Amino acid sequence: MFSTGQLIFGALFFIVFVILMFFMYRKDLKLHKVYYKGTVWVLIAFISFLLMLIAVKFFST
């Protein structure tokens, strides 16, 4: 499906992308702590809602 060159390019691109994203996140960490305080509760609410939907579907059939 993919040639060897394409697989090598894809792997190298992924590795470089992850490294760059890590460094950019570390650079912006101070700003994230100021502007996105409390967003973990939104994530918890979203996951809870999804689990509730799955539970309703599971128990209704």
C-alpha positions in Angstrom: 0.0 0.0 0.0 2.8 2.5 0.9 6.3 2.5 -0.4 9.3 2.3 2.0 10.1 6.0 1.4 6.5 7.0 2.3 6.6 5.0 5.5 10.0 6.6 6.5 8.7 10.1 5.7 5.5 9.5 7.7 7.4 8.2 10.7 9.9 11.0 10.6 7.2 13.6 10.1 5.2 12.2 13.1 8.3 12.2 15.4 9.3 15.8 14.5 5.7 16.9 14.8 5.3 15.4 18.3 8.7 16.9 19.4 7.7 20.4 18.1 4.3 20.2 19.7 5.9 19.3 23.0 8.3 22.2 23.0 5.5 24.7 21.9 3.3 23.4 24.7 6.1 23.9 27.2 6.7 27.4 25.9 3.0 28.3 26.3 2.5 26.6 29.7 2.4 29.8 31.7 -0.3 31.2 29.4 -2.4 28.0 29.6 -2.4 28.2 33.4 -3.7 31.7 33.3 -6.3 31.6 30.6 -7.6 28.0 30.8 -8.0 27.6 34.5 -10.9 25.3 35.4 -11.2 23.6 32.0 -10.6 20.2 33.6 -14.2 20.4 34.9 -15.5 20.8 31.4 -13.6 17.7 30.3 -14.9 15.8 33.3 -18.5 16.9 32.5 -18.1 15.9 28.8 -16.7 12.4 29.7 -19.5 12.0 32.3 -22.1 12.9 29.7 -20.6 10.4 27.2 -20.6 7.7 29.8 -24.2 8.4 30.7 -25.2 8.1 27.0 -23.4 4.8 26.7 -25.1 3.6 29.9 -28.5 4.6 28.7 -27.9 2.8 25.4 -26.5 -0.3 27.1 -29.4 -0.6 29.6 -32.2 0.3 27.2 -31.6 -2.7 24.8 
